Amino acid sequence: MKCAAAGILVVLAGCATAKRESVASGVAATPVGHATVVATQEAVLARADSAWRAGSYPLATVLYETAIANDASTSVALFRLATLRSWDNRLDESVRLFRRYVALEPRDADGSVALARVLAWSGKYSPALAIYDSVITRGKVVREAVMGRAETLAWSGRLDQALTEYKRWITDHPTDREASLEYARALSWNGQLDESERIYTSLAGTGDIGAQKGLARIAAWRGELRRSTRAWRQIVDFHPTDAEALTGLAQVLSWQGRQSEAKTMLGRALNANPDYGDARALLRWVDAELRPSVTIASIGTNDSDHNKTTTSFLEYAKLAGWNTTLGSRYTNRRASVAGIDARADALDVFSLWHPGTWQLRADAGVSRHWATLVVSPARPRTISNAALHASGSLGRVLTVGAGASRAPFDETALLIANGIVSSEYSGEAEFALPKRFALAGEASHARLTRGVRDNSRNAFASTLRWAPSRRWSLAVGARQFGYDTTSSDGYFAPRKYVLTEASGRGRVGQELGWNADADVGIGRQRIKFFGFNAGSRLAERFALSAGYRFDPAREIRLSGGYANVAAPGQTGGSEYSSYSFALRARMGF
């Protein structure tokens, strides 16, 4: 500031000398005040441009703001301040500034492209595409406009159109490496991981760091988190201050439950580039995972058998060492039907461990039952429970899991009164198929004891799901189960039950703020009881959920659902339906 003041004094002195000389020669002179303003504006712009070139963006921001306050028509200051606002994620301000710039410089296609880019970042895809089309029609900065248009199409979910745009450009410009990288990225978003990986591999062979990063991302999206971790670490070893690579490594570590290591990488990324938005955004989520949390929920259910159940639980979880989460949960269930009241209280402790790409969970606890219905012979009211489950990836396309559990079967008042215990073994597998398809299957065997008679249940299910977008998917599937014998203990025990169904899932909203999701299915169920066949009928279900996430550690969610599908606790025949409502809140400390 002292240098700027000295410079202004020199200018003023020069202006005064010029005025005296002009008067002496009889020539009209420029007013001193106007010359001072012009000189001051030029000095401010010179310092702002110097700060911009030096990467001192906070100082450049202040100086460009000053320049615009002095003269609102300073186009260079408008353009660069708009750019800085977009980097700070102040997108609405950036759009307003770019619009002012375009109004001042309508022939500068770079301004129009910049405006379209920020509109796309804001999620305003239609106006962004319209501006890109206008620039392309005028034949100005065609490459930037074509690439921006293709990227916006991809962001808006119109991936097929985006891929067509990229492919057309690369066919005409085969040496455009940056366009090839963007094309490979769009292919990966479209689930075409093999083709994307081929392009990245070809470019990475020449030492292209962008392609190396693409390969690391694809490995993570395939579920190969260890391979992705190695790839990111190799990049970081050669580029230790690359904020994008450090953030990519942190993301993969976070997915493995290694939050402390992820936070260390993010600290390095922000030291290298304090303004890197992706690192700051991820750090908020990592910090939320590192803090202890409490979850409170209440779920109410009614059905056509007149069962009324209210379940509430309180859960505490805390991240421990060795990528392990420890926690405890208290559950209270109150149920009634036909004048019978019952209550079940349970206390459990659990541990969740993330060794690499695998996840292991162990639970142990005890339940206490009470009911107004007296059952003879008397059943134990205190029931121990335990569970163990492991899941993880085997190679690129296969994910498997297996588990065993022992727990009370206490869905309804009758089940609580009868003290049924279920011991179950289960396994599941999922294959990732081309074109964003996935085939999943599961099987289980359960043994039900402590009732009037022991019983066994075998269950199988399979689903073929297509997920063209991260926000929605469609599926077809079937599930069936059957018991060895009938039951009078208050649970649904057909000889064979089969449900075939088509379903869809969808989600709207962002990670923070308001969001909602839905799951809808319609199909046909067939029930065969012991001694007779109940035939088949239409079966439908839907579930809706809406919530607000204040920050990564605090959220509240309301959900509801209806199902015209057989359920474990029903006691009637084939006609059965139920509905439920739930309120859930989570708070991190």
Residue pairs with C-beta under 8 A, 6 or more apart in sequence:
4 43
4 44
4 47
7 43
8 36
8 39
8 40
8 43
11 35
11 36
11 39
11 43
12 32
12 36
12 39
15 30
15 32
15 35
15 36
15 39
16 32
18 29
18 30
19 29
19 32
22 28
22 29
23 29
37 70
40 70
41 67
41 70
41 71
41 74
44 63
44 66
44 67
44 70
45 63
45 67
45 74
45 76
45 77
47 63
48 60
48 63
48 64
48 66
48 67
48 77
48 80
49 76
51 57
51 59
51 60
51 63
52 60
52 80
57 84
57 87
57 275
60 80
60 84
61 81
61 84
64 77
64 80
64 81
64 84
65 81
67 74
67 77
68 74
68 77
68 78
68 81
72 100
73 104
75 101
75 104
75 105
78 97
78 98
78 100
78 101
78 104
79 97
79 98
79 101
79 111
79 114
81 97
82 93
82 94
82 95
82 97
82 98
82 101
82 114
82 118
83 94
83 114
85 91
85 93
85 94
85 97
86 94
86 117
86 118
86 121
87 275
87 277
88 275
89 277
91 118
91 121
91 122
92 122
94 118
95 115
95 118
95 119
95 122
98 111
98 114
98 115
98 118
99 115
101 108
101 111
101 115
102 108
102 111
102 112
102 115
105 111
109 135
109 138
109 140
109 141
109 145
110 141
110 144
112 131
112 134
112 135
112 140
113 131
113 132
113 135
113 141
113 144
113 145
113 148
115 131
116 127
116 128
116 129
116 131
116 132
116 135
116 145
116 148
116 152
117 128
117 148
119 125
119 127
119 128
119 131
120 128
120 148
120 151
120 152
120 155
125 152
125 153
125 155
125 156
128 148
128 152
129 149
129 152
129 153
132 145
132 146
132 148
132 149
132 152
133 149
135 141
135 142
135 145
136 142
136 145
136 146
136 149
143 169
143 173
143 176
143 179
146 165
146 169
147 169
147 178
147 179
147 182
149 165
150 162
150 165
150 166
150 169
150 182
150 186
151 162
151 182
151 186
153 159
153 161
153 162
153 165
154 162
154 185
154 186
154 189
157 469
157 471
159 186
159 189
159 190
159 468
160 190
162 186
163 183
163 186
163 187
163 190
166 179
166 182
166 183
166 186
167 183
169 176
169 179
170 176
170 179
170 180
170 183
173 179
177 203
177 208
178 210
180 199
180 203
181 199
181 200
181 203
181 208
181 210
181 211
181 214
183 199
184 196
184 199
184 200
184 203
184 211
184 214
185 196
185 214
187 193
187 195
187 196
187 199
188 196
188 214
188 217
188 218
188 221
190 436
190 468
191 434
191 435
191 436
191 467
191 468
192 434
192 435
193 218
193 221
193 222
194 434
196 214
196 218
197 215
197 218
199 211
200 211
200 212
200 214
200 215
200 218
201 211
201 215
202 211
203 210
203 211
203 214
204 211
204 212
204 214
204 215
209 235
209 239
209 242
209 245
212 231
212 234
212 235
213 235
213 244
213 245
213 248
215 231
216 228
216 231
216 232
216 235
216 248
216 252
217 228
217 248
219 225
219 227
219 228
219 231
220 228
220 251
220 252
220 255
222 396
222 397
222 432
223 357
223 393
223 396
223 399
223 432
224 357
224 393
224 395
224 396
225 252
225 255
225 256
225 356
225 357
225 393
226 356
226 357
228 252
229 249
229 252
229 253
229 256
232 245
232 248
232 249
232 252
233 249
235 242
235 245
235 248
236 242
236 245
236 246
236 249
239 245
240 268
241 268
241 272
241 273
242 272
243 269
243 270
243 272
243 273
243 276
243 278
243 279
244 269
244 276
244 278
246 265
246 266
246 268
246 269
246 272
246 279
247 265
247 266
247 269
247 276
247 278
247 279
247 282
249 265
250 261
250 262
250 263
250 265
250 266
250 269
250 279
250 282
250 286
251 262
251 282
253 259
253 261
253 262
253 265
254 262
254 282
254 285
254 286
254 289
256 323
256 354
256 356
256 357
257 323
257 324
257 325
257 352
257 353
257 354
257 359
258 323
258 354
259 286
259 289
259 290
259 319
260 290
262 282
262 286
263 283
263 286
263 287
263 290
266 279
266 282
266 283
266 286
269 276
269 279
270 276
270 279
270 280
270 283
273 279
284 551
284 552
285 552
287 552
287 553
288 551
288 552
288 553
288 588
289 319
290 319
291 553
291 588
291 589
292 316
292 317
292 318
292 319
292 588
292 589
293 316
293 317
293 318
293 553
293 586
293 587
293 588
293 589
294 314
294 315
294 316
294 586
294 587
294 589
295 313
295 314
295 315
295 317
295 584
295 585
295 586
295 587
296 312
296 313
296 314
296 315
296 584
296 585
296 586
297 312
297 313
297 582
297 583
297 584
297 585
298 310
298 311
298 312
298 582
298 583
299 310
299 311
299 312
299 580
299 581
299 582
300 308
300 309
300 310
300 311
300 580
300 581
300 582
301 307
301 308
301 309
301 310
301 311
301 578
301 579
301 580
302 308
302 309
302 578
302 579
302 580
303 567
303 569
303 570
303 576
303 577
303 578
303 579
304 570
304 572
304 575
304 576
304 577
304 578
305 337
305 569
305 570
305 571
305 572
305 576
306 337
306 338
307 335
307 336
307 337
307 412
307 413
307 569
308 335
308 336
308 337
309 333
309 334
309 335
309 411
309 412
309 413
310 333
310 334
310 335
311 331
311 332
311 333
311 334
312 331
312 332
312 333
313 329
313 330
313 331
313 332
314 329
314 330
315 327
315 328
315 329
315 330
316 327
316 328
316 329
317 325
317 326
317 327
318 325
318 326
318 327
319 325
320 326
322 353
323 353
323 354
323 355
324 351
324 352
324 353
324 354
325 351
325 352
325 353
326 349
326 350
326 351
326 352
327 349
327 350
327 351
327 352
328 347
328 348
328 349
328 350
329 346
329 347
329 348
329 349
329 350
329 365
330 345
330 346
330 347
331 344
331 345
331 346
331 347
331 348
332 343
332 344
332 345
332 346
333 343
333 344
333 345
333 346
333 410
333 416
334 341
334 342
334 343
335 341
335 342
335 343
335 344
335 412
335 413
335 416
336 342
336 413
337 412
337 413
337 414
339 372
340 371
340 372
340 373
340 413
340 414
340 417
341 371
341 372
341 413
342 369
342 370
342 371
342 372
342 373
342 412
342 413
342 414
342 416
342 417
343 369
343 370
343 371
343 416
344 367
344 368
344 369
344 370
344 408
344 410
344 416
345 367
345 368
346 365
346 366
346 367
346 368
346 385
346 408
347 365
347 366
348 363
348 364
348 365
348 385
349 363
349 364
349 365
350 361
350 362
350 363
350 364
351 361
351 362
352 359
352 360
352 361
353 359
353 360
353 361
356 392
357 392
357 393
358 390
358 391
358 392
358 393
359 390
359 391
359 392
360 388
360 389
360 390
361 387
361 388
361 389
361 390
362 386
362 387
362 388
363 385
363 386
363 387
363 388
363 405
364 384
364 385
364 386
364 387
365 384
365 385
365 386
366 382
366 383
366 384
366 385
367 382
367 383
367 384
367 385
367 407
367 408
367 410
368 381
368 382
368 383
369 379
369 381
369 382
369 383
369 408
369 410
369 416
369 417
369 419
370 381
370 416
371 413
371 416
371 417
372 417
373 413
373 414
373 417
375 417
375 418
375 419
379 418
379 419
379 450
380 419
380 450
381 419
383 407
383 408
383 419
383 421
384 406
385 405
385 406
385 407
385 408
386 405
386 406
386 407
387 403
387 404
387 405
387 406
387 407
388 403
388 404
388 405
389 401
389 402
389 403
389 404
389 405
390 401
390 402
390 403
391 399
391 400
391 401
391 402
391 428
392 399
392 400
392 401
393 399
394 400
396 432
397 431
397 432
397 433
398 429
398 430
398 431
398 432
399 429
399 430
399 432
400 427
400 428
400 429
400 430
401 427
401 428
401 429
402 426
402 427
402 428
403 425
403 426
403 427
404 424
404 425
404 426
405 422
405 423
405 424
405 426
406 421
406 422
406 423
406 424
407 421
407 422
408 416
408 419
408 420
408 421
408 422
409 415
409 420
409 421
409 422
409 448
409 491
409 568
410 416
410 420
411 491
411 567
411 568
411 569
412 490
412 569
414 489
414 490
414 569
414 571
415 489
415 490
415 491
415 569
417 490
418 450
418 451
418 452
418 489
418 490
419 450
420 448
420 449
420 450
420 451
420 489
420 490
420 491
421 448
421 449
421 450
422 446
422 447
422 448
423 446
423 447
423 449
424 444
424 445
424 446
424 447
425 444
425 445
425 446
426 442
426 443
426 444
426 445
427 442
427 443
427 444
428 440
428 441
428 442
428 443
429 440
429 441
429 442
430 438
430 439
430 440
430 441
431 438
431 439
431 440
432 438
433 439
435 466
436 466
436 467
436 468
437 464
437 465
437 466
438 464
438 465
438 467
439 462
439 463
439 464
439 465
440 462
440 463
440 465
441 460
441 461
441 462
441 463
442 460
442 461
442 462
443 458
443 459
443 460
443 461
444 457
444 458
444 459
445 456
445 457
445 458
445 459
446 456
446 457
446 459
447 454
447 455
447 456
448 454
448 455
448 456
448 457
448 487
448 489
448 491
451 487
451 489
452 487
452 488
452 489
453 485
453 487
455 483
455 484
455 485
455 487
455 493
456 483
456 484
457 481
457 482
457 483
457 484
457 493
458 481
458 482
459 479
459 480
459 481
460 479
460 480
460 481
461 477
461 478
461 479
461 480
462 477
462 478
462 479
463 475
463 476
463 477
464 475
464 476
464 477
465 473
465 474
465 475
466 473
466 474
466 475
467 473
471 506
471 507
471 508
472 504
472 505
472 506
472 507
473 504
473 505
473 506
474 502
474 503
474 504
475 502
475 503
475 504
475 505
476 500
476 501
476 502
476 503
477 500
477 501
477 503
478 498
478 499
478 500
478 501
479 498
479 499
480 496
480 497
480 498
480 499
481 496
481 497
482 494
482 495
482 496
482 497
483 493
483 494
483 495
485 493
485 530
486 493
486 529
486 530
487 493
490 569
490 571
491 568
491 569
491 571
492 566
492 567
492 568
492 569
492 570
492 571
494 527
494 528
494 529
494 530
494 534
494 566
495 528
495 529
495 530
496 526
496 527
496 528
497 525
497 526
497 527
497 528
497 566
498 525
498 526
499 523
499 524
499 525
499 526
499 539
499 565
499 566
500 523
500 524
501 521
501 522
501 523
501 524
501 539
502 521
502 522
502 523
503 519
503 520
503 521
503 522
503 523
504 519
504 520
504 521
505 517
505 518
505 519
505 520
506 517
506 518
507 515
507 516
507 517
507 518
508 515
508 516
508 517
509 515
509 516
511 549
512 549
512 550
512 551
512 552
513 548
513 549
514 546
514 547
514 548
515 546
515 547
515 548
515 549
516 544
516 545
516 546
516 547
517 544
517 545
518 542
518 543
518 544
518 545
519 541
519 542
519 543
520 541
520 542
520 543
521 540
521 541
521 542
522 538
522 539
522 540
522 541
523 538
523 539
523 540
524 536
524 537
524 538
524 539
525 536
525 537
525 539
525 565
525 566
525 574
526 534
526 535
526 536
527 533
527 534
527 535
527 536
527 566
527 574
528 534
534 573
534 574
535 574
537 574
537 575
538 564
539 564
539 565
539 566
540 563
540 564
540 565
541 561
541 562
541 563
541 564
541 565
542 561
542 562
543 559
543 560
543 561
543 562
544 559
544 560
544 561
545 557
545 558
545 559
545 560
546 557
546 558
546 559
547 555
547 556
547 557
547 558
547 584
548 555
548 556
548 557
549 555
552 588
553 586
553 587
553 588
553 589
554 586
554 587
554 588
555 585
555 586
556 583
556 584
556 585
556 586
557 582
557 583
557 584
557 585
558 581
558 582
558 583
558 584
559 581
559 582
559 584
560 579
560 580
560 581
560 582
561 579
561 580
562 577
562 578
562 579
563 577
563 578
563 579
564 576
564 577
565 576
566 574
566 576
567 576
567 578
570 576
